[in-house]
């Protein structure tokens, strides 16, 4: 027998879910084949032009449009993968074992509760990481054949997830959260819903606040000056400042200019009223806050560290609950 052969509870776990694993492998191979075929097809026709920041295909290159469409779903898959993993671990792998009582059979086969749970976590972790690698690989492979546009910017959610390392941390957290929720709920469907909701909430928090982890950089200058931003930046905010450094609400001057008779038909009059309003309120500076592309990997690493810490806490809690219920 090979040294790499699975043994004990890990072998049983893989045996239980072998059909699901084969199905996942088949879907990955199918997705790769579709993307490869579309790339070959799209290469037969040149990309026509840039439109609204996105490279548009020629009229004959229907494959290019299909490739972009497929990659949107592949990118979305990297986002929802942790939630799916958490639901599967919490429901079918853990809660269903308690609900049906089959876990008791495992414990009669000279397998300790800790070994039983550890085998579940190990198999789920390996499969989850391999699934993340597969989805990311397909995204990268397909993206090589797609010209860069705003929708493939490094700050976009799908691109950020599919081209970094945070997805692996979120998958590990999903396995840990699933194991914990599965033991606490012990009913398949409610456990799946609770674990999926927990991971969805975690992802929503990071999607909303990850670009607040590092401070933004600012380009500031006098009113009327042009901003000098890096070519590959992520826009965050812009506005006006008074001479004291206080942010000014631009709507005040817009409202005054709009209320001035004839300003809607005379741009010069509109600009004059605005300038007078700015001078009256002491507005002297315009600014733009942004993240340079150099913030991508530090943000990835910090987010990964935070999520791994949460995963470690969830694993610790899962084994504490297991020990408490089988002591």
N, C-alpha and C positions, 0 to 999 in steps of 0.2 A: 504494500500500500504506500502510495506517495506521501511524503511528509507534509505536502500541501493539502492533502485530502481533509475535508471537514469531518469533525468527530463530535459525538455527543449531542448536546442540545442545539449547537449551531447547525449541525447536519439536519436535525429534525426541523428547525425553523426554515432552512432553505427548501427542504422537501415539502413543507406545508405550502409554501408560496411559489413553487417552481413554475406554475402556469403564469402567474403574474409577472415573474421575472422574465420568462421567455417572451411574453407579450410586450414588456417594456423594451427588451432588446430588439424585437421586430419593429417596433415603432421608431426606434432610433435609427436602425438601418434604412427603413423606408424614408424617413426625413432626410437622411444624408443622401440617399439616391435621388430624391426629388430635387434637392438643392444642387447637386452635381449636374443633373440633367438640365436644369434651368440655366445654370452658369454656362454650360456648353452651348445651349440654344441662344442665350443672350449674347454670347461672344460673336455670333454670326452677323450682328448688326451694331453699328456704332451708336453711342449715346449722342443724342441730338444737341441739347442745349441745357443751360441752367435756367430754372424757373422758380421764383420764390425761394431761393436758397437750396433747391433740390435739383439734382440732375434728372432731366426728363428724357424718356426714351423716344426714339424715332417711332413713326407710325407703324413700322413693320416689326418693331421689337417688343412684342407682347410678352415675351419671356422675361424681359427686364422688370416689367411691372409686376408680374407674378412673383419674381424673386424677392422684390421689396416687400410684397404682401406676405410671403412665407416668413421672411425674416422678422416681420412685426410679431407674428405668432411665436416664433422661436424666442425672441427677446422677452415676450410676455411669459413664456414658460419658465424662464429663469427667475422671474419675479414671484410666480405662484408656487414654484417647486417646494420651498420650505413649508408652506401651508399644507400642501398635499402630503409631504412626508410626515408632518406632525399628525395629520388626521389618520393616516394609515397605521402609524405606530400606536397611537392612542386607542384606535378602534379595533381593527382586525388582529393586530399583533399582541395587544395587552388586554384591553377591556373584554374582548370576546372570550379570551381564555378564562377570565374570572366569571363571566356571565354564563358560560357553558359548563364550567367546572373542569375543563380539560387540563388546566394547569396542575391540578392535584395529581393527575396521572404522571406528569413529568416529575413531580416531587417524590413519587414512589420509586423512581428509577435511579436512585442514588444520586440525584441531582439536587443541590441545595437551592433555596430560593434565589440567592445572589447569583449563582451560576445560570439559573433559568433566565433571570432578567438580563444578565450580562450578555448572554447569547443573543437575545432579542436586539439589544442595543448595538452589538457588534455587526450583526447582519444588516440591520437597518442603516447603520453608519456607512458601511462599505457600499451598499447599493445606492444610498443617497448621494455619496460623493461621486461615484461612477456616473450616476445620472446627471449630476451637475457638470461634470467634465464633458459628457456627451453633448449636452445642450449647448454649452459654451463653445465646444469644438465646431458644432454645426453652424453656430452663429458666426464665428470667426471665418470659417470656410466660405460661407455665403457672402459675408460682408466684403471679402476681397474682390468679389465681382460687382460690388455696388459702389458707385462714386459717393464720396462723403457729402452730406448735406446737413441742414440743421437738425433733421430727425435722427441722425447718427452721431450727434455731438456727444463728447465724453460726459457731459453733465446731464444728458437725458437719462431717465430712470432705467430703461431697458439696456441701453449701452453701458451705463455705469455698472449695472449688475452683471452683465454678460461678459465684460472685459476685465473684471477685477477679481478679487479674492473674497469679497464679503459673502458671496453666495455659499461658500463652503462653511463659514462660521454660522450662517443662518440655518444651513442644513443640520449641522451638529446641534444647534439649539433646538431645532424642530424635533430631532430624535429624543433629546432629553425632556423637552416639554411634553411630548407625546407619551413617554414612559410615565411621567409623573401624573399627567391628567388621566391616563388609562387606569392607573391604580386607585386614584381618588374617586373616579366616576363609576368604573366597573360595568358600564353598559355601553355597548358598541356605538350606537348612533349618537347618543348624547356626548360620549367621549370624543368622537370624531368632530362634532360641531364645536365643542369647547376648545379642543386643541387647535383646530383651524382658526377659530376666532382669536385665540391667544397669539398665534404666530402672525395672523393678519394685522392685529393691533400693533405688534412689535415692528413689523415692516412699515406700517403707516406712520409710526412715530419717527423712524429713521428717514423715511421719504420726505417728511415734513421738516425735519430739523438737521439732517446731516450736513447741510451747507452752512450751519451755524456752529459747527464744531471748530473750525478754524476762522479767525477773523478775516474779513474781506479786505482787499486792497482798494484804495481810492484814487481816482484821477480827479483833480480839482483844478479850477482855473477861473479867471474872471468871466463875467457874463458875456456871451457872444463868442467865446473862444471854443475851439474844437478839441474834443477829447482825443487823447493818444493812448489807445488801449492795445494790449497784445492781440495778435491776430486770432489766437485760439483761446478765448476767454469765456467765462460764464457770467452773464449779466445778472446782477442781483437787485440793484436799486439805483435811483437817480433823483436829483432834486436840486433845490436852491438853498443857500445859506445866507444869513444876514452877517453884518460886519462883526457881530459878537459870537458868531459860530452857531447860532440857533437855526434850526431848520425852518424854512418858510413854506407855508401852504400856498402853492401856486394857484389854487382855485380862486383865491381872493382877487388876484389881478385878472384872471380869466373872466371872472364874473363882471368885474368893472368894465373891461374892454367890451364884453358882449352886450352890456347895457348901454354903451355909448352909441347914440344914433349914427348910422352910416358906417360903423366899423365893420359890419359884415360884408360890405361891398368895397371897402377900402383897406387893404392890408397895411398900408402905411399908417393910417389912423389907428388901426388896432395895435400896431407895434409901438406907436407913440404913447398911447394910453398905458400899455404894459410897462414901458420904460419909466414913465412918470410914477406909476404905482410901485415899481421896484425901488426907485429912488426914495419915495416917501417912506417905505418900510425898511430902508437900509439894506436891501438885498445887494450883495456884491459878488457872490461866488456860485458857480454851478459845480455839481459833483456827480460822479458815477462810481458806484461800488460794484466790485466784480471779484471773481476768483480766477486767478491764472491757471493754466493747465498744470502747473507744478503742484497745485493743491490736490490733484486727483489721488495720487498714491498715499500721501499722508492721511487724507480723509479715509481712504480704504483701510489703512492699517489701524487707525484709531477706532473706526467702527467695528472692524474685525475683533480687536481686543475687547471692546465692550461686550459684544455679543458672545464671545467665547467665555467671558467671565459669567455672564448670565447662564450660559449652557452648563458651566461647571456647578453653579448653584442649583440648577434644576436637577442635574444628575445626583448631586449630594442629597437633595430632598427626596428624590425618587427612591434611593436606597435606604434612606432613613424611614420612609413610609413602609417599605418592604420589610425591613427589620422589625419595625414596631408591630406589624400585623402577623409576623411569623415567629415572634420570640416566645 
